[in-house]
Amino acid sequence: GLVKAYGDAVREVLKLVRRAVKIPTVTAGLEMPYPLYAQIERLVGISGGEILESQFLADVSLIVRFKEENWQPFVQQLQELSSGKIEPLILERNPETIFPVD
């Protein structure tokens, strides 16, 4: 009785909880002119990254985070998109970032 009730309660909670894994990530800063912002925002998304912070001043500054495995492909596409003008600055490499599992 009690064990079954406890087991059922745990199963219900687990359905609601978002799962996560620890994976290596790269966090970087990017600075770009306004005309490239929408394209780069889209590129971050399709490359599996996430925008952690945005700042809109004379140029747009972004802090982005990628799984380590997606970083180099993103940088290559960024170089192509910006004709080599946007150089990301790596702020952190973290081997154990907690990342949500879809």
C-alpha positions in Angstrom: 0.0 0.0 0.0 2.5 2.6 1.2 5.3 1.5 -1.1 2.9 1.6 -4.1 1.6 5.1 -3.2 5.2 6.4 -2.8 6.2 4.9 -6.1 3.2 6.4 -7.9 4.0 9.8 -6.3 7.6 9.6 -7.4 6.6 8.7 -11.0 4.3 11.7 -11.1 7.0 14.1 -9.9 9.5 12.7 -12.4 7.1 13.4 -15.3 7.2 17.1 -14.2 10.9 17.5 -13.6 13.1 18.6 -16.4 16.1 16.4 -16.9 19.6 17.6 -17.4 23.1 16.3 -18.1 26.6 17.6 -17.5 28.3 18.4 -20.7 31.3 20.4 -21.8 30.4 23.9 -23.0 31.9 27.0 -24.4 30.7 30.5 -23.4 31.7 33.3 -25.6 31.2 37.0 -26.3 30.3 38.3 -29.8 30.1 41.9 -31.0 28.3 42.7 -34.3 26.8 45.6 -36.2 23.0 45.8 -36.1 22.5 44.6 -39.7 24.0 41.2 -38.9 22.1 40.7 -35.6 19.0 38.8 -36.9 21.2 36.5 -39.1 23.6 35.7 -36.2 20.7 35.2 -33.7 19.3 32.6 -36.2 22.7 31.0 -36.7 23.1 30.6 -32.9 19.8 28.8 -32.7 20.3 26.5 -35.7 23.8 25.7 -34.4 22.5 24.4 -31.1 23.6 27.4 -29.0 21.7 29.7 -26.7 21.9 33.4 -26.1 22.5 34.1 -22.4 22.7 37.9 -22.6 22.1 40.7 -25.2 23.2 44.3 -25.1 22.2 46.9 -27.7 24.4 49.9 -27.8 26.4 51.3 -30.8 26.8 47.6 -31.8 25.0 44.5 -30.5 26.9 42.4 -27.9 25.9 38.8 -27.2 27.0 36.3 -24.6 26.3 32.8 -26.1 26.8 29.3 -24.9 27.3 26.1 -27.0 28.0 22.5 -26.4 31.7 22.0 -27.1 30.9 19.8 -30.1 28.8 22.5 -31.7 31.3 25.3 -31.1 33.8 25.0 -34.1 31.0 24.4 -36.7 29.3 27.6 -35.4 32.6 29.6 -35.5 33.2 28.5 -39.1 29.6 29.5 -40.2 30.0 32.8 -38.3 33.3 33.5 -40.2 31.5 32.9 -43.5 28.5 35.0 -42.6 30.6 37.9 -41.4 33.3 37.6 -44.0 35.8 37.0 -41.1 34.9 40.3 -39.4 33.3 38.9 -36.2 35.8 37.1 -34.0 34.2 35.4 -30.9 36.0 35.8 -27.6 35.9 32.7 -25.5 35.0 33.6 -21.9 34.8 30.1 -20.4 35.2 26.5 -21.2 33.3 24.4 -18.7 33.6 20.6 -18.7 30.5 20.1 -16.5 27.8 22.6 -17.4 24.3 21.4 -16.5 22.4 21.4 -19.7 18.7 20.6 -20.1 17.7 17.5 -22.0 14.9 18.0 -24.5 
